[in-house]
Amino acid sequence: MLGEIFEVVWVSLLAGIGITTAYSFAVLGMGRSSEARRAGHGVAAVGYGLFTLLFLIVFALGVLIALKIMLTKA
C-alpha cells in the first residue's frame, strides 16, 4: 500500500517535470529561431527550429503515453 503511494508520487513528479521541461525547451527554441531568422542567421534559425521540433515531439509523446496509461488503467 505505502509502496504504491510512493510510486504514484515519484512517477507524477517525474512526468510533471519532464513534460513541463520539454514544452519549455520547445518555447525557448521557437523564440530563438524567430530571433535568429529576423537577424538574418538562417543556419542558426534552422538549428533552433529542429531543436523546437525535437522537444515538441518529446512533449507530444509524453502526453500520448500519459493518456494511454490513464485510459487503459482498470
C-alpha positions as CSV (number, residue, x, y, z in Angstrom):
1,M,0.0,0.0,0.0
2,L,2.6,2.5,1.1
3,G,4.9,1.4,-1.8
4,E,2.2,2.1,-4.3
5,I,1.7,5.6,-2.9
6,F,5.4,6.4,-3.2
7,E,5.4,5.0,-6.8
8,V,2.5,7.4,-7.7
9,V,4.3,10.3,-6.2
10,W,7.7,9.8,-7.9
11,V,6.1,9.0,-11.3
12,S,3.9,12.1,-11.1
13,L,6.8,14.3,-10.2
14,L,8.9,12.8,-13.0
15,A,6.2,13.2,-15.5
16,G,5.2,16.7,-14.4
17,I,8.8,17.9,-14.5
18,G,9.6,16.1,-17.8
19,I,6.6,17.3,-19.7
20,T,7.0,20.9,-18.4
21,T,10.7,20.9,-19.3
22,A,10.1,19.5,-22.8
23,Y,7.5,22.2,-23.5
24,S,9.7,24.9,-22.1
25,F,12.6,23.9,-24.3
26,A,10.2,23.9,-27.3
27,V,9.1,27.5,-26.5
28,L,12.7,28.6,-26.0
29,G,13.7,27.1,-29.3
30,M,10.8,28.7,-31.1
31,G,11.7,32.2,-29.7
32,R,15.4,31.7,-30.6
33,S,14.6,30.5,-34.1
34,S,12.4,33.6,-34.7
35,E,15.1,35.9,-33.3
36,A,17.8,34.2,-35.5
37,R,15.6,34.4,-38.6
38,R,15.0,38.1,-38.0
39,A,18.7,38.7,-37.6
40,G,19.5,37.0,-40.8
41,H,21.2,33.9,-39.3
42,G,19.5,31.2,-41.4
43,V,21.6,28.3,-40.3
44,A,21.0,29.1,-36.6
45,A,17.3,29.6,-37.3
46,V,17.1,26.1,-38.8
47,G,19.0,24.6,-35.9
48,Y,16.7,26.2,-33.4
49,G,13.8,25.1,-35.5
50,L,15.0,21.5,-35.3
51,F,15.6,21.9,-31.6
52,T,12.0,23.0,-31.3
53,L,10.7,20.2,-33.3
54,L,12.6,17.6,-31.3
55,F,11.1,18.9,-28.0
56,L,7.6,19.2,-29.4
57,I,7.8,15.5,-30.4
58,V,9.1,14.6,-26.9
59,F,6.2,16.7,-25.4
60,A,3.6,15.1,-27.6
61,L,4.9,11.6,-26.9
62,G,4.7,12.2,-23.2
63,V,1.2,13.4,-23.4
64,L,0.1,10.4,-25.6
65,I,1.8,8.0,-23.2
66,A,0.1,9.6,-20.2
67,L,-3.3,9.4,-22.0
68,K,-2.8,5.8,-22.9
69,I,-1.9,4.9,-19.3
70,M,-4.9,6.8,-17.9
71,L,-7.4,5.2,-20.4
72,T,-6.1,1.7,-20.0
73,K,-5.8,1.5,-16.2
74,A,-8.6,-0.5,-14.6
